[in-house]
Amino acid sequence: MAKKENLSVTSDDQLATQLSELKREQFNLRFQSATNQLEKPSRVKEVRRTIARIKTLQSARAREAAKA
């Protein structure tokens, strides 16, 4: 799971790339869950929270850029 400290040192492009990869993984996890093939159910929660962390960091950076 990506921690806030690890995410805050990454660039905006890296965050966007990581976000798209996590959304793709979340999509695949939803399908696995629907077909009862999910190996690690806790991964759904981890991915969802990491996506939220990235989006929060992106919006905070956007607010700071708008201020300046």
C-alpha positions as CSV (number, residue, x, y, z in Angstrom):
1,M,0.0,0.0,0.0
2,A,1.3,3.4,-0.9
3,K,1.9,5.7,2.1
4,K,1.4,9.4,2.0
5,E,5.1,10.0,2.5
6,N,5.9,7.9,-0.6
7,L,3.2,9.6,-2.7
8,S,4.2,13.2,-1.8
9,V,7.7,12.9,-3.3
10,T,6.4,11.6,-6.7
11,S,5.8,13.9,-9.6
12,D,2.4,14.8,-11.0
13,D,3.0,12.6,-14.1
14,Q,3.9,9.6,-12.0
15,L,0.8,10.1,-9.9
16,A,-1.4,10.2,-13.0
17,T,0.2,7.1,-14.3
18,Q,-0.1,5.3,-10.9
19,L,-3.7,6.4,-10.7
20,S,-4.6,5.0,-14.1
21,E,-2.9,1.7,-13.2
22,L,-4.8,1.5,-9.9
23,K,-8.1,2.2,-11.6
24,R,-7.4,-0.6,-14.1
25,E,-6.6,-2.9,-11.2
26,Q,-9.8,-1.9,-9.4
27,F,-11.8,-2.7,-12.5
28,N,-10.2,-6.2,-12.7
29,L,-10.8,-6.7,-9.0
30,R,-14.5,-5.9,-9.4
31,F,-14.8,-8.5,-12.1
32,Q,-12.9,-11.1,-10.0
33,S,-15.2,-10.3,-7.1
34,A,-18.3,-10.7,-9.3
35,T,-17.2,-14.1,-10.5
36,N,-16.1,-15.3,-7.0
37,Q,-12.4,-15.6,-8.2
38,L,-11.0,-13.0,-5.8
39,E,-7.9,-14.3,-4.1
40,K,-7.2,-11.4,-1.7
41,P,-10.4,-9.5,-0.8
42,S,-8.4,-7.0,1.3
43,R,-6.7,-5.8,-1.9
44,V,-10.0,-4.1,-3.0
45,K,-9.9,-1.9,0.1
46,E,-6.2,-1.1,-0.3
47,V,-6.6,-0.1,-3.9
48,R,-9.6,2.1,-3.2
49,R,-7.9,3.9,-0.4
50,T,-4.7,4.4,-2.4
51,I,-6.8,5.9,-5.3
52,A,-8.3,8.3,-2.7
53,R,-4.9,9.3,-1.4
54,I,-3.6,10.1,-4.9
55,K,-6.7,12.1,-5.8
56,T,-6.5,14.1,-2.5
57,L,-2.8,14.8,-3.2
58,Q,-3.6,15.9,-6.7
59,S,-6.3,18.3,-5.7
60,A,-4.1,19.8,-2.9
61,R,-1.4,20.4,-5.5
62,A,-3.9,22.0,-7.8
63,R,-5.1,24.3,-5.1
64,E,-1.5,25.3,-4.3
65,A,-0.8,26.0,-7.9
66,A,-4.0,28.1,-8.2
67,K,-2.9,30.1,-5.2
68,A,0.5,30.9,-6.7
